[in-house]
Amino acid sequence: MITEIGIVAGDIWHYLDQHKMARLTELINGIDKDKNVVLMSLGWLAREGHVIMENVGGDYKISLRF
């Protein structure tokens, strides 16, 4: 499971690198992986300080921290 979370974290990183910013719902649909794994991977990236998450109207706007 840890390996899968790491792989999906990489997928998230690449998606955000290409799109610069995404809402959580866009990210989940764009990655096309299990929603729970995407959320765990996003939590990992947030904890490590690699992403910025901002609550906007009940959804989250996510971008990479450079």
C-alpha positions in Angstrom: 0.0 0.0 0.0 2.8 2.4 0.8 4.3 1.8 -2.6 1.0 2.6 -4.3 0.6 5.8 -2.3 4.0 6.9 -3.4 3.4 6.1 -7.0 0.1 8.1 -6.9 1.9 10.9 -5.1 4.2 11.1 -8.2 1.2 11.1 -10.5 -0.3 14.0 -8.5 3.0 15.8 -8.7 3.2 15.4 -12.5 -0.5 16.4 -13.0 0.0 19.6 -10.9 3.3 20.3 -12.7 1.4 20.2 -16.0 -1.8 22.0 -14.9 -0.2 24.4 -12.3 -3.4 24.2 -10.2 -6.4 21.9 -9.9 -9.5 21.6 -7.7 -9.7 18.4 -5.7 -12.5 17.0 -7.8 -10.5 17.7 -11.0 -7.4 16.1 -9.5 -9.3 13.0 -8.5 -10.8 12.6 -12.0 -7.6 13.6 -13.7 -5.4 11.0 -11.9 -8.0 8.3 -12.5 -7.0 6.2 -9.5 -9.0 5.2 -6.4 -10.2 8.3 -4.6 -9.0 7.1 -1.2 -5.5 6.4 -2.5 -5.4 9.9 -4.1 -6.5 11.5 -0.8 -3.8 9.5 1.1 -1.2 10.5 -1.5 -2.3 14.1 -1.3 -2.0 14.0 2.5 1.5 12.7 2.2 2.5 15.5 -0.2 0.8 18.1 2.1 2.6 16.8 5.2 5.9 16.9 3.4 5.2 20.5 2.3 5.1 19.8 -1.4 1.6 21.1 -2.1 -0.5 24.1 -1.1 -4.2 23.5 -0.4 -6.7 26.3 -0.1 -10.4 25.8 0.7 -12.4 27.6 -1.9 -16.2 27.4 -1.8 -16.3 23.9 -0.2 -13.7 22.5 -2.6 -9.9 22.6 -2.4 -7.6 24.4 -4.8 -4.3 22.5 -5.0 -0.9 23.6 -6.4 2.7 22.7 -6.0 4.9 24.6 -3.6 8.1 25.8 -5.3 
